[in-house]
Amino acid sequence: MSTDADRHDPTQAGALIEVQDLERTFDVRRRVEGRRRRSREQVVAVHDLTFSVRPGEMVGYIGPNGAGKSTTIKMLTGILVPTGGRVQVAGLDPSRNRVELTRRIGVVFGQRSTLWWDLPLIDSFELLQRMYRIPPARYRENLDRFIEILDLGDQLDTPVRQLSLGQRMRGDITAALLHDPEVLYLDEPTIGLDVVSKGRLREFLRSLNAERNTTLMLTTHDLQDIEALCERVIVIDHGTSVYDGSLAGLHAQGGSTRTLVVDLVDEAPPIDVPGAEVRRVEGPRQWLSFPSDASAAPIVAAVASAYDVADLSIQEPDIEDVIRDLYSRGAQA
Ligand SMILES: Nc1ncnc2c1ncn2[C@@H]1O[C@H](COP(=O)(O)OP(=O)(O)OP(=O)(O)O)[C@@H](O)[C@H]1O
């Protein structure tokens, strides 16, 4: 859909995750009205999906409900076998080398915990140390670090079932990282968290990526997660990629516009300058829209030379609007 240079080459040398023409269909039986038997139907969850991710990238994987995000992540982690195409993670075929791959990836599902529900948090971590055979010194080092940054020190002896959602999520993230995975898949990691917890978690993920070059693939409906963490976004709709590129490039999709907000010293008729159009006037404040890919400088200069300006600011297009537009175009295709 995009033609700009922001768009990613979906197949890259040195990729950590490689997905080529990936496909997954499900056979489902549906009850047909007036018939005794159920009819068989095929649901295409993922098709023609091609992308690759380099080590250390932080990629947002987004799409509307039922777009195929979870199905993709399940194929990347080896839980589901593709019905077509190819997938490789760290040089391994996930469904064939699931045990080996498990040592190299971490997975966090926001709505499901992988911790032992009835055990104190620390017991889950110790079990994981044994399962992954993490050298004791490395385990201690990682545990101390994550406990400190994620502020879990007071919760270690609490059974998981008694933790708050935010504490449980931080526990799950620690559990997923103790074995130093190269890739971390996060599925709705901030769902249900308050603003402070969200901010803290995002900060932690940023530092993890900066310090350890951990590759991050983030599935979320919270676009602020994406804006805070990901330079690259893959948008999936109806099982296939409809956009793969930078967040800035996504902003520029769909001929979206930016807005120049002008506070005049006094009320005035709508501002008339080349390259911009007045959309709204409220007292001395006026909103002018101009194309996202145009420079704001000549418009600002024209306004400032012809009017008495008290203040100016530029608003970027709302990313949610851009994405909604992309989804609706996908639905029409
Ligand atoms: N086990 C299954 N059997 C039949 N159909 C399935 C199965 N798993 C997923 N699907 C279907 O495949 C499509 C993609 O589902 P998927 O869960 O991957 O979407 P999603 O993008 O993760 O959605 P959400 O944002 O709602 O979690 C949907 O139509 C879904 O109903």
The ligand as a MOL file (V3000), in Angstrom:
LIG
                    3D

  0  0  0     0  0            999 V3000
M  V30 BEGIN CTAB
M  V30 COUNTS 31 33 0 0 0
M  V30 BEGIN ATOM
M  V30 1 N -8.6130 -22.5890 16.5570 0
M  V30 2 C -9.3440 -21.9060 15.6890 0
M  V30 3 N -10.3590 -22.5210 15.0200 0
M  V30 4 C -11.1000 -21.8500 14.1100 0
M  V30 5 N -10.9080 -20.5540 13.7880 0
M  V30 6 C -9.9260 -19.8940 14.4120 0
M  V30 7 C -9.0950 -20.5330 15.3970 0
M  V30 8 N -8.1840 -19.6150 15.8380 0
M  V30 9 C -8.4550 -18.4630 15.1930 0
M  V30 10 N -9.4820 -18.6320 14.3370 0
M  V30 11 C -10.0460 -17.6060 13.4310 0
M  V30 12 O -8.9800 -17.0410 12.6980 0
M  V30 13 C -9.1540 -15.6310 12.5460 0
M  V30 14 C -7.9510 -14.9010 13.1530 0
M  V30 15 O -7.9790 -15.0720 14.5730 0
M  V30 16 P -6.8270 -14.5040 15.5430 0
M  V30 17 O -7.1490 -14.9730 16.9170 0
M  V30 18 O -5.4910 -14.8440 14.9950 0
M  V30 19 O -7.0680 -12.9320 15.4240 0
M  V30 20 P -6.4560 -11.7380 16.2840 0
M  V30 21 O -5.9550 -10.7290 15.2990 0
M  V30 22 O -5.4710 -12.2530 17.2720 0
M  V30 23 O -7.7470 -11.1710 17.0130 0
M  V30 24 P -7.9390 -10.4420 18.4660 0
M  V30 25 O -7.3840 -9.0560 18.3250 0
M  V30 26 O -9.4150 -10.4380 18.6110 0
M  V30 27 O -7.2390 -11.2780 19.4910 0
M  V30 28 C -10.4890 -15.3060 13.2070 0
M  V30 29 O -11.4810 -15.3250 12.2120 0
M  V30 30 C -10.6890 -16.4550 14.1780 0
M  V30 31 O -12.0580 -16.6900 14.4190 0
M  V30 END ATOM
M  V30 BEGIN BOND
M  V30 1 1 1 2
M  V30 2 1 2 3
M  V30 3 2 2 7
M  V30 4 2 3 4
M  V30 5 1 4 5
M  V30 6 2 5 6
M  V30 7 1 6 7
M  V30 8 1 6 10
M  V30 9 1 7 8
M  V30 10 2 8 9
M  V30 11 1 9 10
M  V30 12 1 10 11
M  V30 13 1 11 12
M  V30 14 1 11 30
M  V30 15 1 12 13
M  V30 16 1 13 14
M  V30 17 1 13 28
M  V30 18 1 14 15
M  V30 19 1 15 16
M  V30 20 2 16 17
M  V30 21 1 16 18
M  V30 22 1 16 19
M  V30 23 1 19 20
M  V30 24 2 20 21
M  V30 25 1 20 22
M  V30 26 1 20 23
M  V30 27 1 23 24
M  V30 28 2 24 25
M  V30 29 1 24 26
M  V30 30 1 24 27
M  V30 31 1 28 29
M  V30 32 1 28 30
M  V30 33 1 30 31
M  V30 END BOND
M  V30 END CTAB
M  END
